[in-house]
Amino acid sequence: MLLAAALVTAVAGTAAASPLEGWTLLRLEGRKFLFAKGIAEIERFPAEDGGIELAVRSEARIFGATAGERLAATWFDPLRRRSDRWLELAGPEKARAGWRAGDGRRYAVVSYDRPRGAEQDPARWNRREERSFGLDGIPPAWAVVEPYALLGLLGQLAAEGGGRVTLLTRSGPIQVQAAVGSRQESTVRVRTPGSRRRRLRLRLVEVVLAPAEEGGRTLLGMSGKTRLWVDGDSGALVRIEGWHERLRGRVRLELTSFSAERRRRPELPEPWPAAGLDAGIESP
């Protein structure tokens, strides 16, 4: 019953209808002073295997110039709370891919350089770094996901009062405690397709992420203790606040627009091996 309820919360919301129910796109923006701006767009798609696929575009701007931009994609199973594979593209030249080993007890992270003209052809990428990590000893009840997949599990964490999460980072698995804080009803002003302005009345639940490692990364460029406000009925992220590495200070990103229209998946390269962990990847 608990797993079934959690799946409903993560994908479609609870019986209490939310204006964000069935969302396919969330856009969040925030500023630090007048010269620095952070932007994040989160797209959600149903995966072919019954899981969820998220595509996340994030950008940091300083004095109007792009200081860093990333496109990440992650595929995960919300019922088992497990990531299977993920991809991160940093600008046109860098890439990082991760995947779970065949038995699920290990995961690999490979960093690449993408030569000009071969950005979409992983066979021509140059491997820069290869690492793998063990996952033994993690309790079955814990979510084991890469950081971007956590965006798809916020509804579960809010409904269950928090929990333990293992994040699969490029430097190894890190433990994060998710705790539920305040609950409040709030009115949020957003734009909908067609640039219509709309006020949403939402039931917000605060979820606080605290990495076991001081200063450890959480998600969307944040590190250390990170506060998120989640729509309790749809699981949609409405606000996130924390220390932003590229903007070098505390930043709050807030929901500025959303859509529930069907969207086209971005065309992404697929650098993962056909079966399990490559034999050439060794543990650090």
C-alpha angles and dihedrals in degrees: 000000000000093000092046092050091047092052092051091050093050097047112026110008128240128297090276102088117235127197086234095052111129093016117176099178133033123181120194127185136181142168138217109207111318101302107051127066135177125201131186129180119190120194123188128204134172110249122227093244093055095264130108130265121203127191114196125190116190131179137179120203127191118189087348094302121113109253094180140345133189139184115203131181126190134183119201145158110240092194095056091029091226135134118225103182140346141183134203124192116195107196118311097307111047134059138174125194130188135185142168120253118248094264093042093236096108139033134202132214120194125185120206142190111221113213117221110271092022100071092123097037111082091183087071097044120111116234109230103174134006125192138162132193136198123238101195118137098031111133113246092237093063121095110241108197142136112256100262091052088062087075088069094050100051092100091056093049092048092049095046097046095252130295145187121303131188111209117206102220131174090255096047140288116314128192120235128187113215114200130180115235129172127358122208145156111241141174115232124191114217143156122245129199109303090035093272114161115231138176116223123201105211138178102228126201120194115225116190118202115203117182115215087225111068110247092010116159120257115175144309092028093306126131136187121017107359127190121209130183113209131191100248094212102047104022090235119152109243103169138006127187130184148100110315113208099206095041090045099222146052112307134182119209116195134189110265102165142002142182136202094192120119110264135202116248116245114249106247134178117248111219098164120119118252093243129020130301120351112249090230094063113094131191114262 
